[in-house]
Amino acid sequence: MSKGSAAPESRDPGGRTGRAAGPGRGGSRTGRLTRGGRLLQDGTPGGRVFRIVARLVRRPLLPAIRLWRRNIQLRVVAGTLLMSLGVVLLLGLVVIGQVRNGLLDTKEKAAQIQAAGGFSAAQDRAATTPFVPGQDGVRAGSSVNWRSTLVEQLASGGQNAFNVVALSLDSSDTASRGARASGEVDPARSVPADLRQQVAQGNVPYQKFGRIHYTSDKQSEPGLVIGKRLNDAEGKQYELYYLFPLTQEEDSLALVKTTLATAGLFVVVLLGAIAWFVVRQVVTPVRMAAGIAERLSAGRLQERMKVTGEDDIARLGEAFNKMASNLQLKIQQLEELSRMQRRFVSDVSHELRTPLTTVRMAADVIHEARVDFDPVTARSAELLGDQLDRFESLLADLLEISRFDAGAAALEAEPIDLRQVVRRVIGGAEPLAERKGTRIVVVGDEQPVVAEADARRVERVLRNLVVNAVEHGEGKDVVVKLAAAGGAVAVAVRDYGVGLKPGEATRVFNRFWRADPARARTTGGTGLGLSIAVEDARLHGGWLQAWGEPGGGSQFRLTLPRTADEPLRGSPIPLEPEDSRRNREQAAGRTASVPAQPAGGRPPLTPVPPRIPAPPRAAVDPAALPGSGARVVARTAAETEHGHGTGAAGNAEREDGTGGR
């Protein structure tokens, strides 16, 4: 038998050939809408519906997504299961393919040998059977009887291993008496038409996989059909086919598939359990360390990890515990040192009050009698009185700082109108402003700005801000701006003096810090005013922040909650003013907010932007630590495009930190 002459065969018994989709079959209405982008464009109703559907679908999945992001053990186990499942599937496909090919190859070779023997026997029988015309045994139609006998003899040796079909060479004579088959095989449906065409055209055996159908109620089954064109005893050509059922091979392949599926599922589950166990050994100490670290950061310094064994995880736990012990020791030492320092400052401040009172009384007597002294002694008496005033202020500030450090500062909050506080502060700063040639302008006082606050402390904060602005304003205008929006009120003090250099806004609230150490304190400041101010703001639950640019002035902003103990979510006044150098460069066509001061004349009034409407409430940034002295204000793309501070988007400034001067 020549295998090279056989027709192309299919290795999938009983399989069906899929029909390719015709042109246009894949272009459904949904596909056309998706490709056209109608469901994905924001400006169309379809885009809105798509977003709503996506939101509704995503909402139930949020807990699972959150668990997936937070649980490393789940990700490792799920990844292991997926990878092992992929390996098992790939291995199963390879094994099943090899087993199927081996079974079919073995069956094919055995069938070819059996069919070749049958074809030879049929040809030998035709050659040895004499043809005698006119006898009773040999007459018209005797070839059909001869084929029937041949089919029965050839099929008798199969023992249900194969069936034999003899057909007339004419394909249209399939249902005639010329068709003979064993085992109740239906020749018309069991022998493929294309195989009959090949057999009719050649003299070599041809084979094809197909399905064997029966005339009885027996179910069809996959099989291998091998056929060849032969001559009968009368010399007429006919087709002889061997049909080999593949039921046993199909059952064997099904058994292999079931075994591989069961074994693969068991392996996947086993690998998942192993991964879960192994990862748990590593993740559990890490989770324990994370929990203890959170408790340590919350102040529970006595927390320690439970260490068992001597492996790397145990060494990590021991190192963590040692680090925690050293950290606790250092913190205790620092706390003790801080307590000693605070107590020392408090004790010294209190002890100095008695001798200072005595010195003050003596200095007052000397100061009142200075008219009787010579000029040098009289000037010394005046200097003594001035320095004693400054010393008393410094002592009072030190006592206030010690109260803040000891946590003994108390807040006496009551509803107050910040406009009245601002008027008192400005009235007290007017003499200094007149000497400096500075005008103090108030903006936003048309409506009440009411908040629950300690009037004394708020007045002290604003006095420090206004006096500093006048002193550093270089004789230019000082603008005090008030605003209220949502649950917050704010007061901003803007000057156009020397400003702040880069990095100075983070140190401006440090105690005894000065931008220019060589600069004289003409107002007798102690260097603790802004430090006390930021503590007062923090005591209210508010923010005291600073912004500045070299040569462009600075702005200090105090933000307080309307109601005591209400958390701040934003400030109604932007920290960076609208007339800053960067905003003027970005805002095309905007005029300068600070015109040049004419020489020898009074500076003109500084243009001030209109009152700011209420901004939307925004979420508090965890990095916003009120009163920390840091100025970190994130500028969104919308603020950069529309100009910072214009409209509600500019007013609702997010607080990413607090600042100071």
C-alpha positions, 0 to 999 in steps of 0.5 A, a space after each residue: 500500500 502506498 501511503 504517499 498516494 493517500 488522500 489528506 487525512 484528518 487526525 480528529 475523528 468525528 471532528 467538524 470543519 469550522 466555517 469561516 465567517 463571510 465578509 461583514 459577518 463580524 461587523 456587528 452593531 456593537 462593534 461598529 459603535 465601539 470602533 466609531 468611538 461613540 460609546 467612548 466619547 465624553 461629549 455624546 450621550 453614549 459616553 455618559 451611559 458607558 461611564 455610568 455602566 462602568 461605574 456600576 460594574 466597578 463598584 461591587 469590585 472595589 472591595 476585591 480590588 482593595 483586597 488584591 492591592 493590600 494582600 500580598 499573600 493573595 497575589 502570590 497564591 493567585 499568581 502561583 495558581 494561574 501559572 501552575 494552571 497554565 503549565 498543567 494545561 500546556 502539559 496536558 495538551 502536549 500529552 493528549 496530542 502525543 497519546 492521540 497521535 500514537 493511538 491513531 498511528 498504531 491503528 492506522 498501521 494495523 488497518 493498512 496491513 489488514 486492508 492490504 491482506 483483504 485486497 490481495 485475498 479478494 484479487 486472488 479469489 477473483 483470479 481463481 474463480 472460473 467464469 462459465 457463461 450459460 451455467 446456472 451458477 453464473 448468469 446475469 447478476 452473478 457478479 453481485 452474488 459473488 461480491 456478497 459472498 466475498 464480503 461475508 468471507 472477508 468480514 468473517 475474520 474481523 470479529 467486530 474489528 472491522 467491516 467490509 463494503 463492496 460498491 459498484 464503480 458507479 457512484 449512483 448505484 450505491 443503493 442498488 443491489 450492487 452495494 454489499 456491506 457487513 455488520 449493518 453498515 450504511 454504505 451511502 453515509 459511511 463511505 465519503 463521496 470524495 474518497 469514492 472519487 479518489 478510489 475510482 480514479 486510481 489503482 492504489 488504496 486510499 484512506 480517510 477518517 470519518 464516521 461509520 453509520 449503521 442502518 439499525 439503531 446503533 449509534 454512529 462512531 468514528 472510524 478509518 475507511 480504506 478503499 481500493 478499486 478491484 476486478 471481480 470474477 467477470 472482470 468488472 470493476 468494483 470498489 472494496 472498502 474496509 471500515 475500522 471503528 475507532 471506538 476503543 481508541 476514543 475510549 482510551 483517549 477519553 480515559 487519558 483526558 480524564 486522568 490528566 484533568 484529575 491529576 492536573 486539578 490535584 497538582 494545581 490545588 496542591 501547588 496553591 496550598 504549598 504556595 499559601 503555606 510558604 508565603 504565610 511563613 514569610 508574610 506573617 512576620 512581615 504583617 506582624 512587623 508592620 502592625 508593631 511599626 504602626 503601634 510604635 509610630 502611635 507612641 506605644 514604644 513598648 511593643 515588640 515582635 515575637 521571635 521564634 527559631 533561628 532563621 532569617 525571619 527570626 534574625 529580622 525580628 531580633 533586629 527589629 526588636 533591637 531597633 525598637 529598644 534603641 529607639 525607645 531609649 533614645 526617645 525617652 532620653 530626648 523626652 527627658 532632656 526636653 522636659 529638663 529644658 522646658 522646666 529650666 526655661 520655665 523656672 528661669 523665667 519665673 525666677 527672673 520675674 522677682 529681680 526684674 521687678 526690682 530692677 524695673 522699679 529702680 530703672 523707673 526711678 532713674 528714668 524719672 530723674 534723668 532730667 537732673 543728669 548729664 546728657 550721657 547719664 540721661 541717655 543711659 537711663 533711656 536705654 536702660 528703660 528700653 532694654 528692660 521693656 524688651 527684656 520683659 517682653 522676652 520673658 513673657 514670650 518665654 513663659 508663653 512658650 514654656 506653657 505651649 511646650 508643657 501642654 498647659 496652654 488653654 483655649 478660651 474660644 467664643 464667637 468673635 468677628 475677625 473684623 473687630 480684631 483686625 481693626 484693633 491690630 491695625 489701630 495699634 500698628 498705625 504709629 509704626 506704619 506712619 513712621 515707615 510711610 506705609 498704608 495698611 489696607 483692609 479688603 473683604 470686611 464688607 461682611 461679618 467674618 465670624 469664627 469660634 476663637 480666642 480673641 486674645 490669641 488671634 489678636 496676638 497672631 495678627 499683631 505679629 503678622 501686621 507688625 512684621 509686614 510693616 517692618 519688612 514692607 520697605 514703605 509700601 502698602 500692606 494689604 490685610 485680606 479677610 474671607 470666609 467660605 465653607 467651614 473656614 475663615 482666613 486672614 492674609 497679610 500681604 506686603 511688598 517688601 524684601 520678601 523671602 528667599 527660597 527655603 526660608 518659608 520652611 524656617 520662618 517659624 523657628 524660634 529666634 530665627 531672622 532672615 537677615 541676622 545683621 538687621 536691627 530690630 527697630 521695634 524691639 522684637 524678641 524673635 519668638 513672635 512667629 513661633 508663638 503665633 504658629 502655636 496659637 494657630 495650632 491650638 485653634 486647629 488652624 493653619 499659619 502659613 507663609 509664602 514669599 519671593 525675593 524682592 516680591 514681598 510675602 504673604 502670611 495666611 491664618 486659617 481658622 475653622 468656623 467652629 471649634 474642633 471642626 477639621 479644616 479642609 481648605 482655605 478661602 484665600 490662596 496662599 500664593 497671591 494673585 499678584 505674585 511674579 509667577 502668576 503675573 507672568 502666567 496671566 496674559 494681559 494682567 496688570 502689575 499689582 504693585 506699581 513702582 513707588 514714586 520718589 518723595 511721594 506717598 505710595 499709591 494704593 495697591 490694587 486688590 482682587 475682589 472678594 473671593 466666593 466660597 470654595 468647594 469643600 475638599 478632602 484634607 491631605 494627610 501631609 497637611 500638618 497645621 503649624 509645622 512651618 512647611 509651605 508645600 502647596 500643590 498647583 493643579 493644571 486647572 490653576 495653572 491654566 486659568 490663573 491661580 486664585 481666579 474663580 472657585 477652582 483657584 479659591 479652593 486651594 488644597 493644603 499639602 502642608 503648612 508654612 511659616 515665615 
